[in-house]
Amino acid sequence: MNSEELGAWLAAVANPQRMRILAELSSGQQHVSELARRVGMSRALLYMHLAKLEEAGFVAGHHELSDDGKALKLFEVVPFRVTVTPALLARAVAQSARDGEVANEGDAADAAGAS
């Protein structure tokens, strides 16, 4: 994981609204409509936050049919632990530097090929 990926991962959980969503889901899976009521936001906004949390691996969603045949989208928390240490930050920054070197080498090769 490089520093950009680490930053995106931490940002997904650092947002106060997403923290509220995770707190609500900590008691068990919920369907989107119920979760929207509990956290006090529109389903559209909730879906945006859930997409970020799902992409970062903090929640998982799946569909189920209710007893009356309605499709429900349910979300649950994926067990996780967030531990940020100086060593983790150093590894992420070093990985970003390596990623940058690879990108710069590719840019130099592209420039040499264009000459």
Secondary structure, DSSP 4 states (H G I P E B T S, - for coil): --HHHHHHHHHHHHSHHHHHHHHHHTTS-EEHHHHHHHHT--HHHHHHHHHHHHHHTSEEEEEEE-TTS-EEEEEEEPP------HHHHHHHHHHHHHHHHHHHHHHHHHHHHH-
